[in-house]
């Protein structure tokens, strides 16, 4: 069996907003995941949070964030 990654996240991640009140969405998570698909689970997690922080442009969080990235080799 090939290796794969499983990404689980709470709505706090996907519903995080930027100053224009646009949601990061599943699209933002998928975009960050696709850019980093060959990296380790920890690196993917860091990349998603970095992308989310950039997207938010300093906007305060309105919910908790839960993100789990698992890797099977």
C-alpha positions in Angstrom: 0.0 0.0 0.0 1.3 3.5 -0.8 1.7 6.1 1.8 -1.1 8.5 2.4 -2.0 11.5 4.6 -5.2 12.1 6.5 -6.1 15.7 7.5 -8.8 16.4 10.1 -9.8 19.9 11.1 -12.4 21.7 13.1 -14.8 24.3 11.7 -12.6 26.9 13.5 -10.0 26.4 10.8 -12.3 26.4 7.7 -14.5 29.2 9.1 -11.6 31.6 10.0 -12.2 34.9 8.4 -10.1 37.6 6.9 -10.9 41.4 7.3 -13.3 41.1 4.3 -15.2 38.4 6.3 -14.3 35.8 3.7 -13.8 32.2 5.1 -10.5 30.4 4.7 -12.7 27.4 3.7 -11.9 23.9 2.7 -10.4 25.4 -0.4 -7.7 27.2 1.6 -6.8 23.9 3.4 -6.7 21.9 0.2 -4.5 24.6 -1.5 -2.0 24.5 1.3 -2.1 20.7 1.4 -1.6 20.4 -2.3 1.4 22.7 -2.2 3.0 20.6 0.5 1.8 17.1 -0.2 5.3 15.6 -0.4 6.3 16.9 3.0 6.0 15.3 6.5 2.8 15.5 8.5 4.3 18.2 10.8 5.5 20.3 7.8 2.0 20.1 6.3 0.4 21.1 9.6 2.8 24.1 9.8 2.2 25.1 6.2 -1.6 25.1 6.7 -1.4 27.2 9.8 1.1 29.6 8.1 -1.3 29.9 5.1 -4.2 30.5 7.5 -2.3 33.2 9.3 -1.4 35.0 6.1 -5.1 34.7 4.9 -6.4 36.2 8.2 -4.3 39.3 7.8 -4.2 39.8 11.6 -8.0 39.3 12.0 -8.8 37.9 15.4 -9.8 34.2 15.8 -13.5 33.7 16.6 -13.2 30.0 17.4 -10.7 27.4 18.5 -8.5 25.7 15.9 -8.0 22.0 15.7 -5.9 20.4 13.0 -4.6 16.9 12.9 -2.4 15.6 10.1 -1.6 11.8 10.1 0.7 10.0 7.8 0.8 6.3 6.9 4.0 5.2 5.2 
